[in-house]
């Protein structure tokens, strides 16, 4: 399966590296293009010499089975018009990582009379280390085509196929949400420093605590509140901390932040 990735910035480069490291597709079958990111292309070529890199977007799209577009929203029209003469969306799958662009608009880039298989994806930046949460919505695609795209991105984390109406929620929870988790780590680290820990030690402890909490919920399937109850003994330190956080609006702040970024 030949994969053309248009865009070598943070997300495009991370996807190329993730596919290459996963081993699910021959590295020689990946072509990455970017007219404006020569440094990123050079870095990618040094890391994976067998990946083809080019400054010509049409080269990446012409022979691909899957065309992954990972550019800024204001560049989408330019890119799609650039590859129009070589793309064949009667057979190629069009996968868009472009924020805020609906499936109906993506389908309009196909020639009249062609019903393209188009995909709209929302990964997060953890795709760079193979731990993304990626939401996928599709239009005009067969179950086999949905499975093929899901298989690619499941090598770089977890995937969830959803109706397009839920993509805003996916953005808030996973794409924007990774920043919210980072902010919590920073705040918790600062609290640890105030209690006398070295910053690196506090951060390391906080990271392991996050990893442990996530794996515990995955393993048990429990509601988070059930696990909270296990460590909130009457009159204990944990309930004091939780109540102090709630007095400062912790839960409300999180919910309002998610809702604000999901509009």
N, C-alpha and C positions, 0 to 999 in steps of 0.2 A: 504494500500500500504506500503510495507516494504522497507525501504531505508537504504542502507549500505554506510557509508562514510569512505573512506580510506584516512587517513591523519587527524591529529588533530591540525595542525599548525594554523596560522592566518586565512587562508581561510577555511579550513575544519571545524575548530571550529566555525567560524562565520556562516557557512552554517547550521551546526547542531543547533546552537542557534536560527537562523532565522526561521528554519522549526518548531522548538519546540514552539517558541513564537507565530508563526502565527496561530497555532491551526488547520492547514489544515490536519495534519497527527497526529495520536496518538503518543505521546512521546515514548510509549513502542515499537513502530514500527521502531525506529531509533537506529541503531548500529554504533558506531564510533570506528575505530581501528587505532592504531599507535604503532609500536614496539619501537619507539624512543622518544616519547613525553609523558612520564608517568605523568609529572607535569600537562600538558595540559589536559590529560584524567581525572586526579584527580579533577582538577578545574571544568571541564565540569560535572562530576558526582556530585560534591557538588551543583552545580547550578541547575542541572536537574537530580535528583536521578533516575528518571524512564528511562532515556536514558541508553541503554546498552553500555558499553565501554569495549574494549579488546585490548590486545597487539598483537592479531593474526588477520592478514588481511583476512585470509580465513574464519574466523568466521563471519566477517562483510559482506563478499560477498556471502556466501553459500546460504542464505535463502532470499536474497533481490530481490525485483522486479526492483529496480533501484540501480545501483552501481555507486556511485559518487567518482571519483578518484581525490584527491586534494593533490598531492605530487609534489616535485621538479622534473623537467624534467629528471635529471640523475637517478632518482629512479623508473621511469615508467616501464622499462623493468623488473627490479627485482620484482616489485609489481605484474605486470600482469602475470609473470611466477609463482609467488607464489600462485595466486588465480586460475590458469588455471584448476586445478583438480576439483574445486568446482563450478566454474562459468558455467552458462548455457546461453550463449548469443543468443540462439534461442528464449528465452523468456525474458531475462533480458535486460534492457536498460543500455547501458554504457555511462556515462556522464563524460567527462574529463574537469577538470579545469587546466590541465597541459599546461603551456605556450608553444606556438610554435609547438605543435604536431598536424599535419593535420589529417583530418578524415580518409584518406586512410590508414595511419599508424595505427590508432586506430582499424580499421576494420581487420587488419592483426592479431590481437590478438585472433580473433574468430577461432574455428577449421575449417579446410578446408571443404567447402561445406555449411557452415553456413553464411547466410547473416545477420549480426547483425544490430541492430538499434543503431547507435552511434551518440553522441552529443559532440560538442566542444563548450565550454562556456568561455566567458571572462567577469567576474564580476569586480567590483572594491571594495576597502576596506570598502566602506560605507555599504556593505552588513551586516556588524556587527551591524548597527543601523537601518536596514531595508530600506535603501535608495540607494541601488546599481543601477547602470546602467549596465545591463547584456546583452551581445550580444550572440545569439545562432545560431549555424549552425548545420545542421543534415544531416545524410546520412543513407539510408536504413530504415528510420522511416516513419510510417504512419502519416497522419494528426492528428489522435487521440493521438499518442505517442508524437508528437511535442507539442500538446496542453497540455498534462500531464506535461511535463518537464517545459514548459512555465508557467503553473499555479503554480508550486512549487516556481520558482524563482521570479514570480511576487508578491509573498508574502513578498519578501525582497527588493522591489524597482520596477523599471520598466525593462521590457525586450523588446528586438528587435530581431526578427528572420531575419537573413540575409543570403545571399550567402556566402560561405566560403571565397571567394576572398575579402570580405569586413571586414574580421576579423582583419586584420592589421590596418585598419582605426579605427575600434572600439577600439582596444588596445590603439592607440594614443589618441583618443578623450576622452575615459572614464577611462581606466585602468591607463595609464600614465597621462591622463588629470587631474585626481584628485590631483596629485602632483602639476600640474601647477596652479590649483586653490588655493591650499594651499600656494604656493609661492606668488601668488598675494595677498592673505590675509595677509601674513607676511609683504610684502612690503608696503601695504596700512596702516597696523598697525604702521610700523616704521615711515611712513610719518605723521600719526596722532600724534605720540609721539613727533616728531620734532616740530609740531605745538602747543605742550603744553598739550596734553591729556595724561592721565595715560594709560599704555600699555593695561591693562585689559579692560578699557573703550573703547579704540580705537578698540580692537579686537571685543568686543561685538557689537559695532556699525557697524563694517564692516561685521560681520556675518549676522546681521539682514538686512543689505543692500543687501547682496547676496541673501538671502532668498526672500526678496521682489522683487528683479529683476527677479529671476527665476519664481516666482508665477505670476508676471505681464505678462511675456512672455507666460506662459502656458495659462493664462486666456484669453489673447487677441489674441494669435496666430500671433502677429505682428512680422515683421522683427525687429531685435534689433535696427537698424538704425532709425526706426520710433519712438521708445521710446527715443532714444538719442536726436532726433530733438526736443522733447517736453521740454527738460531741457537745451537746448543750445540757450539761448537768445542772440541776437546780442550784442557783447561787454561784455558778461557776464563771470562769473568765470568758468563755466563748459567748454566753448569753449577754454578758455585760458589753462585750465588743459589738455584737450584732445590734443590740438595742441602741448603742451609741451611734452606730452607722445609720440606723433607721431614723433616729432623731434628726440627723443631718440630711435626710432625704435620699438614702442610698437606692432603695428599690424604685422610688418614684423617678429619680434622676436617670436610672438605666432605662426604664420603660419609656420615658419621654424622649430620651436620646434615640432609641430605636425607632419610635414613631416619627420623630422629626426627620430622620434620614431615610425613612421609607415612603415619604410623600412624593 
